[in-house]
Amino acid sequence: MTDPVFVIHGVGNRDRDGFEAAVTGLQKASGTDLVPVYWGDLGADDAHFGITLPTPPDLLRDDVTVGTGPVPDTAADGVEPEIVDVRQQWPHVEAGARERVEGPELPDDGLRAGPGAARDPEPLLDLVARLWPDTHWLSRTRDPALLHEVGAALADVLTELDPDASYDPYPHAFEVRSRGDEEERLRSLVRRRLSDLDRVAGAAIQATARRVNHALRSRVGPATTRFVGDVLVYQRHQAAVHARVRAALDAVDPGIGRGPDRPARIAAHSLGGVIAVDMATAEQPLWTESLLTFGSQSALFHVCDPRGGQLTAYDGRQPVSLPPTLRRWTNLWEPLDVLAFAAARLYRLHDGTAPVDVPVPHLASAGLWTHSAYWAHPEVAAQLAAAMAPRSG
């Protein structure tokens, strides 16, 4: 009689019924007798995660909308991108200004002087170039479309220099309208227009950044908490988790994994793979005939913080030798799974061969978060059946 394969789940699993259903589906797809090993109730408590999130003041009230309230001169809530090299920005600003000035006709909005001959953009561009480093937000944007539109908006100042213009956005900015004072008036208008545009850009950047930050932390935060939290809980309560796994094996037969004559077969996801390797290489090991890990981090954890037991630390030169208590190891990874790591370059089995790293093709239906997509992946079922097949000879 062949013992079943014991399946250990990874981080963030709080749904025992859902986990057992996933194992049942994998059993049908692989044709392999599987026994689920649930330990999620020992994991991190994330019920009160929300209370730890810093909430921007303008998100505390439902009646506050984007753009209301004063905009500070400096960055709020830590939202302040780095200053961008003006050489990367200026071509977009200049193109927007030149297209506006040198186009077929100047804009006619019914308020300004209307279509007319194009004016020389050089004095405007020279002035903007001198004032640009003094902007707080515009000097920090990399968006070509925004920079282009800023250039176009600044070019509109030239229409406001016309002595016959009926619209003046700053009626008290400069009272003298003679041609001799045009340069001073241009400087005054550009400075004020640039200041307005900078302030509007700042309001948009801060409002968007605060909301994106809050949304990401609210949505991704619970999953992050469960991953990090479960890792921390496992580090502190490793013995309790190992005891849960041992109890699941004993419920089938107390002799499984106790010695080389009856090693266990294990399949493990995510942190479950770390648990399986830790148990197989412990001083009092779980003898393991064949191990299949998917989306797991055992290699990462060992190079960062040596796991102990029968494993030596990685010295950067020689692979880490695995004891005979872990005989075969197949490690699956999916290209978009950021929590999946390779094992073959770090470890060597007792017979001198490396664990087998197998890439699992990305399925479009899995989306971008693929760490939980292994359970229903047909390639995982096929690799499970192959890894757990009896060894010839």
Secondary structure as GFF3:
##gff-version 3
##sequence-region A 1 393
A	DSSP	beta_strand	5	8	.	.	.	ID=ss1
A	DSSP	alpha_helix	16	30	.	.	.	ID=ss2
A	DSSP	beta_strand	34	37	.	.	.	ID=ss3
A	DSSP	three_ten_helix	40	42	.	.	.	ID=ss4
A	DSSP	three_ten_helix	49	52	.	.	.	ID=ss5
A	DSSP	three_ten_helix	57	59	.	.	.	ID=ss6
A	DSSP	alpha_helix	86	102	.	.	.	ID=ss7
A	DSSP	alpha_helix	122	131	.	.	.	ID=ss8
A	DSSP	three_ten_helix	132	134	.	.	.	ID=ss9
A	DSSP	three_ten_helix	138	140	.	.	.	ID=ss10
A	DSSP	alpha_helix	144	155	.	.	.	ID=ss11
A	DSSP	three_ten_helix	156	161	.	.	.	ID=ss12
A	DSSP	three_ten_helix	179	181	.	.	.	ID=ss13
A	DSSP	alpha_helix	182	236	.	.	.	ID=ss14
A	DSSP	alpha_helix	238	252	.	.	.	ID=ss15
A	DSSP	beta_strand	264	269	.	.	.	ID=ss16
A	DSSP	alpha_helix	271	280	.	.	.	ID=ss17
A	DSSP	beta_strand	288	294	.	.	.	ID=ss18
A	DSSP	alpha_helix	298	304	.	.	.	ID=ss19
A	DSSP	beta_strand	320	321	.	.	.	ID=ss20
A	DSSP	beta_strand	329	333	.	.	.	ID=ss21
A	DSSP	beta_strand	347	348	.	.	.	ID=ss22
A	DSSP	beta_strand	356	359	.	.	.	ID=ss23
A	DSSP	three_ten_helix	364	366	.	.	.	ID=ss24
A	DSSP	three_ten_helix	374	376	.	.	.	ID=ss25
A	DSSP	alpha_helix	378	387	.	.	.	ID=ss26
###
